[in-house]
Amino acid sequence: MSAKVHFRTIILSDLHLGTKDAQARELLEVLRGVRCQKMILNGDIIDLWSLQRNNYWGPAHTAVVRRLLKMAEKDGTQMIYLRGNHDDFIRRLIPISLDRIELAEEHIHESADGKKYLCIHGDVFDTVTAKMRWLAILGDMSYQMLLNINRFYNRWRAWRGKEYFSLSQAIKGKVKQAVSFISRFEEHIQTLAQRRGCDGVMCGHIHKAEDRMMGKVRYLNSGDWVESLTAIVEEMDGTIRVVDRAELMKLITAQREAYELHKANQLVQSVS
């Protein structure tokens, strides 16, 4: 019996390591409690845009990178790193395989039940990101400013005993252009998955966790580890779902308790 929760596959995106708002400690706590056969890092893992502006990198960010490398080295996890717009510095390297680590533009994942999923970050369907980099960077700076405001606002909410509230998600949900963009983004992703002959698609980029059918294509978005703290996991039987940190930590805690109980029972049996 293992002390860690086992998954067949874990899909993470939009960690944005290198920014003050990256939830690196929270992610590290999860990574230390899980094992998987395959890890798909679906873009925007290291935020080069922010690093070039602010040069921020905390110890927890280093620890996350070390843990991912350890999973590949010690646990035998197949690591797939897909390029995002914030970490497009790997574009010059792809496609390339380094032992158990593969760098690529996209990846087709076959689940245990035989279904195929197109894994792609999704920024190629964002016209601003793809063709107007300066405007995309300006938008990113505005988003970082909003996150700074959000951080102080939520400290006040926590002091009042209220739960976390995302200003950026609220704005996206109410601004007509943002809603229209997300809708077009999802439609483009669906079309590409069909062209690739896939049953579903797994993406990131828009920081909005999702799991729903779009026609005959299953659309999954892993969200982010800045605000939503979500991921996509595949169980050993091929069941795929979107989970958040709270659910993952609950599973990890339960597994550790079961493991300690198992060890205690073994000790009692050996003594008796």
Secondary structure, DSSP 8 states (H G I E B T S, - for coil): --SSEEEEEEEE----BTSTT--HHHHHHHHTTEEEEEEEEES-SB-HHHHHHH----HHHHHHHHHHHHHHHTS--EEEEE--STTGGGGGT-SEEETTEEEESEEEEE-TTS-EEEEE--GGG-HHHHH-HHHHHHHHHHHHHHHHHHHHHHHHHHHTT-----HHHHHHHH-HHHHHHHHHHHHHHHHHHHHTT-SEEEE-SS---EEEEETTEEEEE---TTTT-EEEEE-TTS-EEEEEHHHHHHHHHHHHHHHHHHHHHHHHHHH-
